[in-house]
Amino acid sequence: MAKTFHLSIVVAVLLLLFSGTMVKETNAQHMCHENLTKTTCEEATCRSMCTQKWKGTGTCVQTYEQRYACVCTWPCKSI
């Protein structure tokens, strides 16, 4: 019984050691945003403006009923 207990402790410790070394560290990128238009938005124009200004991704987002804004998103490091 004592051998089984010691063996399970050794296995648990080894699992903890191996799982700790296998965890990959990631650095999250901070994203910046800017409203390029406030009342109207045309998807192709929005994408084009955002690409030209920030090399980002432009998307039309509804702000109010029947109002859309062009929101540009890009990795902050590219400023």
C-alpha positions in Angstrom: 0.0 0.0 0.0 2.8 2.4 0.8 4.5 1.7 -2.5 1.3 2.5 -4.4 1.0 5.8 -2.4 4.6 6.8 -3.2 4.2 5.9 -6.8 1.1 8.0 -7.2 2.9 11.0 -5.6 5.8 10.6 -8.0 3.5 10.4 -11.0 1.6 13.4 -9.8 4.8 15.4 -9.4 6.1 14.4 -12.8 2.8 15.4 -14.4 2.9 18.8 -12.8 6.5 19.3 -13.9 5.8 18.2 -17.5 2.6 20.2 -17.8 4.4 23.3 -16.5 7.0 23.1 -19.2 4.5 22.5 -21.9 2.5 25.6 -21.3 3.2 28.1 -24.1 3.4 31.7 -23.1 1.5 34.1 -25.4 1.7 37.9 -25.6 -1.7 39.4 -26.5 -1.6 42.2 -29.0 -3.3 45.4 -27.9 -5.7 46.6 -30.6 -6.4 50.2 -31.4 -9.7 51.5 -32.7 -10.9 54.7 -34.4 -14.3 55.8 -35.8 -13.5 57.0 -39.3 -17.2 58.1 -40.1 -20.0 58.7 -37.7 -23.3 58.6 -39.6 -23.0 56.6 -42.8 -20.8 53.8 -43.8 -20.2 51.9 -47.1 -18.2 48.7 -46.4 -15.8 48.9 -49.3 -15.0 52.6 -48.6 -14.6 51.9 -44.9 -12.1 49.0 -45.6 -10.2 51.2 -48.1 -9.9 54.2 -45.7 -8.8 52.0 -42.8 -6.2 50.2 -44.9 -4.8 53.5 -46.2 -4.7 55.3 -42.8 -3.7 52.5 -40.4 -3.1 49.3 -42.4 -6.0 47.9 -40.4 -9.4 46.4 -40.9 -12.4 48.6 -41.4 -16.0 47.5 -40.6 -19.4 49.2 -40.6 -20.9 49.0 -37.1 -24.5 50.1 -36.3 -24.5 52.8 -33.7 -28.1 53.9 -33.7 -31.2 53.0 -35.6 -30.3 53.5 -39.3 -26.9 55.0 -38.4 -23.6 53.2 -39.1 -20.0 54.1 -38.3 -16.8 53.0 -39.9 -14.7 51.5 -37.2 -11.1 50.9 -38.0 -9.1 48.3 -35.9 -5.3 47.7 -36.1 -2.5 46.4 -33.9 -1.3 49.3 -31.8 2.3 48.4 -32.5 1.9 49.5 -36.1 1.5 53.2 -35.1 
